[in-house]
Amino acid sequence: MEVIRTISELKNRLAKAKGKQLGFVPTMGYFHEGHTSLMDAARKENDLVVTSVFVNPLQFGPNEDFEKYPRDESQDIQMAKHHGVDILFIPTNSDMYPRKMTITMHAESITSILCGRSRPGHFDGVVTVLTKLFNLIEPNKVYFGLKDAQQFSVVDNLIKDLNFPIQLVGLPTIREMSGLAKSSRNVNLTDSERSEAIWLYKSLQAGQQLIIDGEKCPDKIMHIVKDMIITHTTGTIDYVEMYRYPELQPVTSQIETQIIIAIAVQFSHARLIDNIIVDQTGMLIERI
């Protein structure tokens, strides 16, 4: 595996790989099984696998955890090597943003809901850095976990709107044995909060079971999900919402198509998100 730290070196290396099927896994590092599952899928489906590690400052607000975001470069290098990555791209802020941006990008429509509502400008930063990375790497396939379901929809729109010749692959959320979704931010939970956090997924499963049992009313399902989180955790609910997926359009009356139930809960030092995507019968959708 090659560790590349500059854009010029990356361009020179990729110029030698013209004609190869290239899979790309963009990350902010501090790898866990969710990240490595994307690398494993990319390894199976491509000739060359590129993974990036870049904690993008543009997608953090002024009161968010950019400085405290967990980092462990040496561990990331070892894990990427173990999971078949060919090129690990670790650029600096000054290399990615050598000057103040004179052209800005703004993600429209579906960014005013879910995480976008409480994190204004977040998805503008996401589409900006991904546009730069897509132009630099020119992948054939790009891999994202469906835990960040809103981000997946934003990336889908980015690829379609800007005509990137890229196939977007969404893969299942990887969970701990307790059901807690793997996240780099889990390290910021206290022991008691980690015990409570398992109820995020339990509440989603309860919502799914209601759909399986024939419940079609979104409000009734979301009420049960909210009640379980409130009863079993000390976290503050940011949102519990349901949308048609991946369009992220409101479910106004009855569940009649594929939907997402998405939640975000703020604990003392960690904001956790989770979701399930199911069809109208409640069957879990794990790959898009």
N, C-alpha and C positions, 0 to 999 in steps of 0.2 A: 504494500500500500504506500502511496505517495502522499505526504502532507504538504500542501501548497498554501502559501500565505499571501501571495500577491496576485492581482488581476493579470498582470503581464505574464507571469509564470503559468497561470492557469490557461490563458489563451494559447500560449506556445504548446502546452501539453495537449490540449484538446484538438489543436490543429493536426496533430499526428494521429488522431482517432477518427478522422472523417470517414463516414461510411459505416461506422459501428452503431449498433442500437444502444442508445444511452439512457439509463435510468437515473433520475435525480431525486434525492431525499433532502429537502431543505429543513434545517432545524435551528434551534437556539442552544443546542448542546445539553449537557448534563444528562446523558443518555440513560434510558431505562428500557424495559422490554417493549414498550410501545414504539420507541424509535427503532429498536433493532428488528422488530417485526416488519417494518417498512423496508429496512435494508435487506432482509432476507427475501422479501417478495421481489425487490428490484434485482437482486442477484439471480433469481430464478428466471427472470423475464428479459434480461438485457445482456449485451456483451460487455458493457462498461458501466460501473456504478459510481456516481459522484454524490457525496454527502457534504453539505455545508454546515458549519457551525458559526453562527453570527447572532449575537444578542442585539437585535435591531433597535437602536434608540428611538427611531421614529414611531414605533408602535407602543411606546410607553408614555403615559400622561405625566404631568409634573408631580403628582402625589402617588405615583405607582412605584413598583419595586424594581426598577432598572438596576440600581446599584446593588441591591440585595439578591437579584436573580441568581440562583445557584450556578456555579461554574466549576468544572473539573476537567481541564483540558487533557491531562495525562490519561485519565480514565476513559475519556471519550476516544482518544486515539487507540487505546488498546481494544475497546469494544468494537469500534468501526473495523479495525483490522480483523478481529475474530469473526465478524459477520460479512466478510467478503467485499468490503468497500475497496474500490481501486484508487480513488482520489478523495482525500478529505481536505476540503477547502476551508481554511480558517483565516478570513481576512480581518484587517483592523478597521476601526471606524474611519480612519483617515483615508484608507484605500477605497472603501465603499462610498464615502461621502467626502471627497477631497476639497470640496468647496460648498458654500451654501447653495442649496437647490434653487435654480431659477425657474424650473418647471415643476409644478406640483400635481399630484394625482389625488382624486377624490372619489371614493367608492360611494355609489348612490344606492337608493332604494332600500335594499334589504339590510343596510347597516344601521338603521335607526331603531332596530329592535334588538332583543337579547343583549349580548355583550356590547354591541355597538352603542346602545342607549346610555349605558353607564360609563363607557370608555370612548368619549368623543375623539375622533382622529385616529383611533387605534387601527382601523382597517385601511385608512389612507396610508399609514406606515407600512402595513402588510403588502398592499398592492404595489407600493413604490419599490420596496426591496425585492419583491418577487419579479417585478418587471426587469429590474437590473440583473437579477440572477438568471432569469430565463434568457435574456439577451446574451449574457456571457457564456452560458453553458449549452444552450440550444438542445435541451433534452428531447427525446422522443416520448418518454413517459415521466410523470412526476407523481410522487406518492405522498399522501396525507392520511393521518388517522381520522376516523369519523368522530372521535371525542370532541374535536373542535369543529363541530358540524356547521356552524355559521361561517367559519373561515373557509371550509370546503366549498360552500355555496359561493362565497365571494371569489375564490380562486377559479371556480367554474365559470363565473361571469367574466372574470379578467381574461381567461383564455379565449372565450368566445368573442368578447367585445373587441379584443385587439388581434384576433386571428392568429394567435400563436399555434403552430402546428404541433401541439402537445396533447397526448392522451392523459387525462387526469384519472388517477386511481385512488379510491377511498377504501380504506381497510379497517377492520374491526377495532374497537376500543379494547386495549389490553388491561386486564384487571388483576388486582391482588386476590388471594384466596378468599378474602372477606367480601369481594365484590367492588371494593374501592377502585376507581379508575386510576391507573398509573399516571402520575404527573410529577414533573420536576418540582412543583411547589408543595408536594406532600411532606417534604422534609421540614417545612415551616409549621406543621401541625404539632400541637402539644400531644402528649400521650392520650389524654382524655378526649381531645378533639378527634384524634385518629380513630378511637373507638366509636365516637359518635358518627363520623363521616361515612361509615358503612351504610347508614340509613339513607344516604342520597340514592344509592342504587336500589335499595330495598323499596323506597318510595316509587321509583320508576317502574320496578317490577310489579308493584301493586297496581299502578296505572295500566300497565300492559295486561295484567290479568283481568281487569275490568273490561277491556276491549275484547279479550278472548271470550269472556262470559256474555258478551253481547251489548255492553254499554256503548252507546254512540254519542253521548252528550259530552262535549269537551269540558264544560264548566264543572260537571260532576266529577270527572276524572281528575282535573287539576286541583279541585278542592281536597280530594283524598290525598294526593301527592303532597300538597302544602301542609296538610294537617299532620302527616307522618313526620315531615321534617321539623315542624315546630315542636311536636311532642317529644321527639327523640334527640334533638341536637340543641346546642346553645348558639349555633350560627344564626346569622341574619340572612333571610331570604332576599336575594337581589331580584330573581324572577323565577317563576314556574309558568311556562307557556307552551302552547301547542300550535304547530303550523304544518301546512302541507309541505312535503320535502321532496326534492331540494329547492323548490320554488320559494319557500319561506313566505307563503301567503296565508292569511288567517283561515282557520277552520271556523266558519261562521255559525254553523248549526250542527250538522251530523258528520261523523267521520265516514267518508266515502272513498278515500284514497290513501296513499302512503303518507304517513305523518311522522313528525318528530315531537316528542315530549322532552323539553330542554329545561335544565335547572342551573342556577348559580347560587352559591351560598358563601357568605363571607364569614370566615372564622377570625380569630384574633390577629393572625399574621399570614393568612392564606385565603385567597378566594378560589373556590373549587367550582368547576363546571362539570356537568355530566349530561347524558341524554340517552334515549333509546329511539331508534327508528323502526317503525313497524308498518305493516300493511293494514288494510281496513279490517282484517280478521284478527289482528294482534300478532301475526307472525313476525319475528325479528328479522330485520334486514341488516346484514353485516358487511356486505361489500357493494360498492357502487362503482 
